Each structure stands twice: as C-alpha cells, then as structure tokens.
Amino acid sequence: MLFKFPKSSDCNESEVTPESLYLSRRSLLSGAVAGMAFASLPRWAAAQDASRYADVEPGQAPGWFSDKLSTTRWQAVTVRDEAITPFKDATHYNNFYEFGTDKGDPAVNAGALKTQPWSVVVDGEVAKPGRYALEDFMKPYSLEERIYRLRCVEAWSMVIPWIGFPISALLKQVEPTSSAKFIRFETLQDPKSMPGQRSGFALIDWPYVEGLRLDEAMNPLAILAVGMYGRELPNQNGAPLRLVVPWKYGFKSVKSIVRISLVSEQPKTTWQSIASNEYGFYANVNPTVDHPRWTQARERRLPSSLFSPNVRETQMFNGYSDEVASLYSGMDLRKNY
C-alpha cells in the first residue's frame, strides 16, 4: 500500500478555491451581508480576500480560454496562510521593460499589444516541431489553478493565483530528443506595440530570452500560464502566454512567449548577458546570496506603504524547497546563482 505524505505547498480539497469565486465577481457580492462572502472563502484565504477577488476586472477572453476555463481544475499547489495580492497591485506594479521601465508603464502602455491572433513556434531538439496558433497550441492541455508566491529580485513579492498547465505536459507532447538539455524561451519583438523596444533603454538586446534546464522544466511546479485571478492574462502580465517558475526570481518568468526551443547548450539569457555578476542563469530565490547592491534576506510583500512596509523574511527557494531542492543537489548555489 502506498502512503502519500503532503508537502508544505500541497493543497487539500477543503482549501480549494470554489470555481464560482473566480468565474464571476457577482458570486462574491451576492448575499445580503459581507459575512456571507467571507464564509464562502477557502480556508487558506484571509477575510479581506473577498473584496480582492470582487475587484478583478473583466477581460476580453478568447473563445478557447472561456471554453477551457469551465473545466479548470481549481486545485493543485496553493500557499497556506498568506493573503492573495489584490488584483490591482498584481496588474499595476510590473516589470515588463518592453512597455517601459517604470512599474506603472506596462499597465499604461500594454493595451496596444494585439494578442489575437497569436502563434507559438516550438523548434530545436524535438521530434514534433511546428508553428501553432495559440488555440491549437492549447488544445491538448487541461488548465489548472496554481496559487504561487512571486518573488522579484528587487526584493518585493506577491501571491498570485495563476491559471495554466505544467511544462512537462508540453514536453511530453513535442517529444524532446536525447540531445535536448535546456529550454530557451523567447518573447515577442514588436517595437510598434512595445514602446520599450524602441526607447533609449538600449541595455537590452531584444527579443527577451530566458531559459531552464530540462529537469527544471519537468518539475511539476513549472507552468506556462494563460490566466490569473480567474480570467485571461492581462497584457501587462504577459498575455497571452508566460512562464511561471515560482522558486526562481521573477525575471526568469518570460512573458508574451512566441518561441520555445529545445537546445543542447545552456542559452544565454537576457539579464545574464547584461550583468552576469548580478543575474545568473539559475536565479533561484536564495536569502543567503545577496544581490551586489541589496540584501535578499528580506522582501516587501505587496501591498505595502511607508507606514505599513509589510516586510518579511525570504524563504529558500521562495518556500518550495521540498519540491525543488533535489534539482540542485551537490551544486554550489553561491557559484550557480
């Protein structure tokens, strides 16, 4: 007989967010008193999460997303005893340099990005390469909700409910060859709709590139996200397809993906190319390895303010050590930062 012992990040059925909580803000507002909404929250959520979910802005979801949303598995990995970041903070405080360098620039400028139609190229060391319309790319996969911590290398953090599917499912579909050792991800290059790509911020050689080791991508925590907060991804959060690897700093989670390549050599990633002494390939959240210009031992959880900074201790691998520490067994994580 097999016995399964839960990990610290596992979600129990009693803690699963009700589907109706996401599908309509009315599901939170219906009821005569606010207490009824609070009572409908899952056990992991704080009482104030009722108002946070109620404020999720409706989006213009494509048909394939709406169809899949109704069959989404509202379970899998969650974060215990930590309130979800308000939708407005998660969508108006972003690093997405394609739309500008200020945290508010993506929300202001990303509306010009056209995400329909969208295609994704899968190539390199795979048995089944191809260019796929996004709706065809998504057909084989079931969507899941994953509530993850997001830790930026700049020492701020959020808790976000993503909607996506494991990268391992994609790899099974495209069949990597024996030569495949890494995955290279590439974002859209479109200066017409992405003002940051035509600005004077010339440090970045567009397009933005990120990568994972193949076994990292196969880890069950690593997902490709197409939604958040029960709706499709807003443009400023990486619509229509982005990477989410919650044990790594946020810059690893490349947005608006147009190419996924299986390669034999470690890809040279964007920030590694710009400043390899500050932004390594692995970029695992590690409170014992400081950034050259600031400590990584603590983080500022949003929302925060001058009078309520909301500072907390950073956890190794962002709190996902049980799931991912074995990937780096025997490695010097100071050298391989």
Stockholm file with secondary structure:
# STOCKHOLM 1.0

chainA/1-337         MLFKFPKSSDCNESEVTPESLYLSRRSLLSGAVAGMAFASLPRWAAAQDASRYADVEPGQAPGWFSDKLSTTRWQAVTVRDEAITPFKDATHYNNFYEFGTDKGDPAVNAGALKTQPWSVVVDGEVAKPGRYALEDFMKPYSLEERIYRLRCVEAWSMVIPWIGFPISALLKQVEPTSSAKFIRFETLQDPKSMPGQRSGFALIDWPYVEGLRLDEAMNPLAILAVGMYGRELPNQNGAPLRLVVPWKYGFKSVKSIVRISLVSEQPKTTWQSIASNEYGFYANVNPTVDHPRWTQARERRLPSSLFSPNVRETQMFNGYSDEVASLYSGMDLRKNY
#=GR chainA/1-337 SS CCCCCCCTTCCCGGGSCCHHHHHCTHHHHCSSSHHHHHHTSCTTSCTTHHHHHHTCCCCCCCHHHHHHHTTCBCCSCCCTTCCCCCHHHHHHSCCCGGGCSSTTHHHHHGGGCCCSSCEEEEEESBSSCEEEEHHHHHTTCCCEEEEEEEECTTSEEEEEEEEEEEHHHHHHHHCBCTTCCEEEEEECCCTTTCGGGGSSCTTSCSSCEEEEEHHHHHSTTCEEEEEETTEECCGGGTTTCEEECTTBCGGGSCCSEEEEEEESSCCCCHHHHHCTTTSCSSCBCCTTSCBTTBCSSEEEESSCCSSCCCEEECCGGGGTHHHHGGGGTTCCTTTCC
#=GC SS_cons         CCCCCCCTTCCCGGGSCCHHHHHCTHHHHCSSSHHHHHHTSCTTSCTTHHHHHHTCCCCCCCHHHHHHHTTCBCCSCCCTTCCCCCHHHHHHSCCCGGGCSSTTHHHHHGGGCCCSSCEEEEEESBSSCEEEEHHHHHTTCCCEEEEEEEECTTSEEEEEEEEEEEHHHHHHHHCBCTTCCEEEEEECCCTTTCGGGGSSCTTSCSSCEEEEEHHHHHSTTCEEEEEETTEECCGGGTTTCEEECTTBCGGGSCCSEEEEEEESSCCCCHHHHHCTTTSCSSCBCCTTSCBTTBCSSEEEESSCCSSCCCEEECCGGGGTHHHHGGGGTTCCTTTCC
//
